[in-house]
């Protein structure tokens, strides 16, 4: 059992990098800043996943307030240093190259990056099960969680 967004992490992004990025949620502390990125520029709905649900689950996981900055479309800050984590949508409307360029920017800035599906699975405690179809990502998780 996995999710649409996790499948897209593998298809369009770098699933292993996103897996490591999701595990950085364990290092978040109250007051940390998170950059939430959406590829498309849709109008958010009432219980929007990136603006309502995922921020709520992350606050619950951390046990305190977190500061979220939201960007849409091709908006992406050149300076990622204020952020402790970047979380991207599944990017169903983008190609692999566009997502990998953002992954590279995060890597160069030393900021962990993940996507919505992996962040959700991690914060809700179903990470290992959601990664079970992907041996390389599961190995990254298991090797880091056993330390």
C-alpha positions in Angstrom: 0.0 0.0 0.0 1.4 3.4 -1.0 0.1 6.7 -2.4 -0.2 8.6 -5.6 2.3 11.2 -4.3 4.9 8.6 -3.3 4.5 7.0 -6.8 5.2 10.4 -8.3 8.2 10.9 -6.0 9.7 7.8 -7.7 8.4 8.6 -11.2 9.3 12.4 -11.4 11.7 13.0 -8.6 14.3 11.1 -6.5 12.5 8.7 -4.2 15.6 8.0 -2.1 16.4 11.7 -1.6 12.7 12.4 -0.8 12.8 9.5 1.7 15.8 10.9 3.5 14.1 14.3 3.4 11.0 13.0 5.1 13.1 11.6 7.9 14.3 15.1 8.6 10.8 15.7 10.1 12.2 14.0 13.2 14.6 17.0 13.6 12.0 19.7 13.3 11.4 21.8 16.4 8.7 24.4 17.3 9.4 27.6 15.4 11.1 26.0 12.4 10.2 27.2 8.9 9.0 24.9 6.2 8.7 25.7 2.5 5.6 24.2 0.9 5.7 24.0 -2.9 2.9 23.4 -5.3 3.6 22.9 -9.0 0.2 24.1 -10.2 -1.5 27.3 -9.2 -4.9 26.0 -8.3 -7.1 27.8 -5.8 -6.9 26.1 -2.4 -10.0 24.4 -1.1 -11.3 24.3 2.4 -9.3 21.2 3.6 -6.4 21.7 1.2 -3.7 19.1 1.7 -0.7 21.4 1.5 -2.2 24.4 3.4 -4.4 22.7 6.0 -4.0 19.0 6.5 -0.2 18.4 6.2 0.7 21.5 8.2 -1.7 20.3 11.0 -0.2 16.8 11.0 3.4 18.2 11.1 2.5 20.5 14.0 1.0 17.5 15.9 4.1 15.5 15.2 6.4 18.2 16.3 4.2 19.2 19.3 4.4 22.9 18.6 4.0 25.6 16.1 5.8 25.6 12.7 6.0 28.5 10.2 4.9 27.6 6.7 5.7 29.5 3.5 3.7 28.5 0.4 4.8 29.0 -3.2 2.9 28.0 -6.3 3.8 27.4 -9.9 7.3 28.4 -10.9 7.8 30.6 -7.8 10.7 29.2 -5.8 13.0 31.2 -3.6 16.7 31.5 -4.6 17.7 31.5 -0.9 16.5 28.4 0.8 18.6 29.0 4.0 15.7 30.2 6.1 14.0 26.8 5.8 14.6 23.6 7.7 12.6 21.5 5.2 11.2 21.8 1.7 8.0 19.8 1.0 6.8 19.5 -2.6 3.5 18.3 -4.1 3.5 15.3 -6.3 4.0 17.6 -9.3 1.5 15.7 -11.5 1.5 18.7 -13.9 5.3 18.9 -14.2 8.0 16.9 -15.9 10.9 15.1 -14.1 13.5 17.7 -15.1 11.5 20.5 -13.3 11.3 18.5 -10.1 15.0 17.4 -10.2 16.1 21.0 -10.6 14.4 21.8 -7.3 15.9 18.7 -5.7 19.3 19.9 -6.9 18.7 23.4 -5.5 17.8 21.9 -2.1 20.9 19.6 -2.2 23.1 22.6 -3.0 21.6 24.6 -0.1 21.9 21.6 2.3 18.1 21.7 2.9 16.3 18.3 3.1 13.5 17.9 0.5 10.6 15.6 0.4 7.1 15.5 -1.1 3.6 15.5 0.3 3.0 11.8 0.3 6.2 10.9 2.1 5.8 13.7 4.6 2.2 12.5 5.3 3.3 8.8 5.6 6.1 9.7 8.0 4.1 12.1 10.2 1.2 9.6 10.5 3.5 6.6 11.3 2.9 4.6 8.2 6.2 5.3 6.5 7.6 1.8 6.4 4.4 0.3 5.0 4.2 3.1 2.4 7.8 2.4 1.3 7.4 -1.4 1.1 7.1 -1.5 -2.7 10.4 0.4 -3.1 13.4 -1.6 -1.8 16.0 1.2 -2.2 13.9 3.7 -0.3 13.0 1.2 2.3 16.7 0.4 2.9 17.4 4.1 3.4 14.7 4.3 6.0 15.7 1.2 7.8 19.5 2.1 7.8 18.8 5.5 9.3 16.1 4.4 11.7 18.3 1.6 13.2 21.0 4.2 14.2 
